[in-house]
Amino acid sequence: MLQQLFGSSSLNSATLKQTPICELSILLPYEINLLKQINQTRVEFDNDNCIQCIHHEFIRKAILHPQKVCIALDEQSLTYGEVLYYVQILSLYLIEQCKVESGDIICQLMDRSIEMVIGILAILTSGCSYCPLNVNDPPMRLHSLIDDTKTKYVLTHTRGITQTSLNDNDQLLKFINVEAILLEKQLNSSNSNVNDVGSIFNSGETRATTMCHLLSSIQNLTENSIAYIIFTSGSTGKPKA
């Protein structure tokens, strides 16, 4: 086996003797080439239609494939069209009611749920930066992280508030219950900027391009805009972003 490995090595005997054992590969040349082929993940993009941000691509895919399953959790599932509908509602609420601006940091305090995914996409679509908070962290750490981000808004749901014992007594901080917002806006939706699920299902590729442009241009974003902020555990001191 050693003969097979190193007898065919491109290294000459002199170089081989000077090479540390830790730098020698136990893979044969054809095995190395096979791994390179398997891990070939390079994708060519059309520069004229290059997607700049995460939510741009989500919106485009949602319009093109509205009836495909987008989120599945336990016995629940939502299609791309349904998720896009809810993302529109929440992102427009953030922009019109909360007056968020491009570059603002919005924290999200939720456990694993469908609302968590909707919240992430809505934050990005509204032009803001997403910062996740762990519902299992003690209130002192959560308050510290919220203070560090200088955020004005925390997306959560009923379970998140109950589990963490946090409240919104701070006048500079507002907790937004995503479940309540989506339910209220769905029942009383009169916003002409929100496309209903039916219109999303009936959209063609041309309409997909138009809606993608409208929804993804709500704020002036570039590929260099900050999308996601996460803090270290803080085990060696104060958590760092």
Secondary structure in CASP SS format (residue, H / E / C, confidence):
PFRMAT SS
TARGET T0000
AUTHOR 0000-0000-0000
METHOD secondary structure of the structure
MODEL  1
M C 1.00
L H 1.00
Q H 1.00
Q H 1.00
L H 1.00
F H 1.00
G H 1.00
S C 1.00
S C 1.00
S C 1.00
L C 1.00
N C 1.00
S H 1.00
A H 1.00
T H 1.00
L H 1.00
K H 1.00
Q H 1.00
T C 1.00
P C 1.00
I H 1.00
C H 1.00
E H 1.00
L C 1.00
S C 1.00
I C 1.00
L C 1.00
L C 1.00
P H 1.00
Y H 1.00
E H 1.00
I H 1.00
N H 1.00
L H 1.00
L H 1.00
K H 1.00
Q H 1.00
I H 1.00
N C 1.00
Q C 1.00
T C 1.00
R C 1.00
V C 1.00
E C 1.00
F C 1.00
D C 1.00
N H 1.00
D H 1.00
N H 1.00
C C 1.00
I C 1.00
Q C 1.00
C C 1.00
I H 1.00
H H 1.00
H H 1.00
E H 1.00
F H 1.00
I H 1.00
R H 1.00
K H 1.00
A H 1.00
I H 1.00
L H 1.00
H C 1.00
P C 1.00
Q C 1.00
K C 1.00
V E 1.00
C E 1.00
I E 1.00
A E 1.00
L E 1.00
D C 1.00
E C 1.00
Q E 1.00
S E 1.00
L E 1.00
T E 1.00
Y H 1.00
G H 1.00
E H 1.00
V H 1.00
L H 1.00
Y H 1.00
Y H 1.00
V H 1.00
Q H 1.00
I H 1.00
L H 1.00
S H 1.00
L H 1.00
Y H 1.00
L H 1.00
I H 1.00
E H 1.00
Q C 1.00
C C 1.00
K C 1.00
V C 1.00
E C 1.00
S C 1.00
G C 1.00
D C 1.00
I E 1.00
I E 1.00
C E 1.00
Q E 1.00
L E 1.00
M C 1.00
D C 1.00
R C 1.00
S C 1.00
I H 1.00
E H 1.00
M H 1.00
V H 1.00
I H 1.00
G H 1.00
I H 1.00
L H 1.00
A H 1.00
I H 1.00
L H 1.00
T H 1.00
S C 1.00
G C 1.00
C C 1.00
S E 1.00
Y E 1.00
C E 1.00
P E 1.00
L E 1.00
N C 1.00
V C 1.00
N C 1.00
D C 1.00
P C 1.00
P H 1.00
M H 1.00
R H 1.00
L H 1.00
H H 1.00
S H 1.00
L H 1.00
I H 1.00
D H 1.00
D H 1.00
T H 1.00
K C 1.00
T C 1.00
K C 1.00
Y E 1.00
V E 1.00
L E 1.00
T E 1.00
H C 1.00
T H 1.00
R H 1.00
G H 1.00
I H 1.00
T H 1.00
Q H 1.00
T H 1.00
S C 1.00
L C 1.00
N C 1.00
D C 1.00
N C 1.00
D C 1.00
Q C 1.00
L C 1.00
L C 1.00
K E 1.00
F E 1.00
I E 1.00
N E 1.00
V H 1.00
E H 1.00
A H 1.00
I H 1.00
L H 1.00
L H 1.00
E H 1.00
K H 1.00
Q H 1.00
L H 1.00
N C 1.00
S C 1.00
S C 1.00
N C 1.00
S C 1.00
N C 1.00
V C 1.00
N C 1.00
D C 1.00
V H 1.00
G H 1.00
S H 1.00
I H 1.00
F H 1.00
N C 1.00
S C 1.00
G C 1.00
E H 1.00
T H 1.00
R H 1.00
A H 1.00
T H 1.00
T H 1.00
M H 1.00
C H 1.00
H H 1.00
L H 1.00
L H 1.00
S H 1.00
S C 1.00
I C 1.00
Q C 1.00
N C 1.00
L C 1.00
T C 1.00
E C 1.00
N C 1.00
S C 1.00
I C 1.00
A C 1.00
Y E 1.00
I C 1.00
I C 1.00
F C 1.00
T C 1.00
S C 1.00
G C 1.00
S C 1.00
T C 1.00
G C 1.00
K C 1.00
P C 1.00
K C 1.00
A C 1.00
END
